[in-house]
Amino acid sequence: MNRLAGILFSLISTTLMGVAVVVALTIGMDTLKPILVAAAIGFVVSIPITWVISKKIVDL
């Protein structure tokens, strides 16, 4: 499960970080700090999502 979680994490985290940055830019937060905060939020949110998805895949 660790290898699967690592592969999924690399895909899920970059996707969620990108979405969070796009949302931040769309609502007008175009300085460095809000963009970094949005990317960090996407990174942190991707950890439990990766765990749940990899667990569901392994349990199949």
Protein Blocks (a to p, Z undefined) as FASTA:
>chain_A
ZZmmmmmmmmmmmmmmmmmmmmmmmnopacfklmmmmmmmmmmmmmmmmmmmmmmmmmZZ
